Amino acid sequence: MDKPKVVLGVSGGIAAYKACELLRRLTESGHDVRVVPTASALHFVGAATWSALSGNPVSTEVWDDVHEVPHVRIGQHADLVVVAPATADILAKAAHGLADDLLTNTLLTARCPVVFAPAMHTEMWEHPATQENVATLRRHGAIVIEPAVGRLTGVDTGKGRLPDPTEIYAICRRVLSRGITEPDLKGRHVVVSAGGTREPLDPVRFLGNRSSGKQGYALARTAAARGARVTLIAANTGLPDPAGVDVVQVGTAVQLREAVLKAAPDADAVVMAAAVADFRPQTYAAGKIKKKDGQDPEPIVLVRNPDILAEISAERARPGQVIVGFAAETDDVLANGRTKLERKGCDLLVVNEVGERKTFGSEENEAVVLGADGTETPVSHGPKEHLAETVWDLVAERLG
């Protein structure tokens, strides 16, 4: 089989050096990559570096190799175009159809999925002109992932940092695997919870669970790759932030509820993949609970945590909002799942069997997605991204 053809566009930002790592991941995973830098990008990383890492010639001008018509052919033959970093300048040119170099010509001729990974100072990203250009590109079907928050050039810190190349690669991989040009979740805002809540007993101990957050993160990455604006509410995962996702860190079930209720009002879909503790200690010990010789410990009295899934299902923040829950069961999986689906009132419930060596912490999953309309969609054992794709397929159907 032919290798998937990827065009890596690199524009003139200080983050251009990070694109070398993205290029390495693409080539080592079997993609045929053609790097198309802007003239400004070559001030940061030279053409020789791009050529050596990709194994393909590098050019910035439409006048090079004219007999091959590169300004048309490169975009026509690509399976994916990704621009990383994408500066404010390249976003503006792409949004308005300008074509004054090889990269902008390639963007105009591409009929494959196009991904932009912006990187710039916070003020530039937040400027109304940039935001309008981003909105225009998204309306045209491009995937513009949200920049990360962190250290920028010099001493500045804020939103505008290029996401980690590993995470950009994950987005590219998901886009290529779908093989669909039009992102079906574009213009949608989705909220995903992930991880496991922890309920503190004292300053050093807590009640928790085995959830790693990997399924929720797969859902977030997949939604971003399908064009959605994603808010990820993460509880104690320790995982790197997915590219293009706004991450809200929480610890307890009460904090997770507050974050979900804050994000849900303008969300088209809410997917509750987090393992939320059903109970929490009634009292919190301000000091470490000491072991006393010859004495049994005081019993721990538990109280119920709020049922977030049932609450947001009963009181939809907006008409047509799709609510998805997860049910981790150890026995009578489907029977318990159907009962829970009816009790919670959500639209879809992902039911899977869990245990000490099943699902938690694994890179793979197996589940059945139950619908309130009586449907059952089995998902065979495989990567958690496959389950995520199925969930978003079902959500997209219900969003129309």
Order of alpha helices (4+ residues) and beta strands (2+ residues): beta-alpha-beta-alpha-alpha-beta-alpha-alpha-beta-alpha-alpha-beta-beta-beta-alpha-beta-beta-beta-alpha-beta-beta-alpha-beta-beta-beta-alpha-beta-alpha-beta-beta-beta-alpha
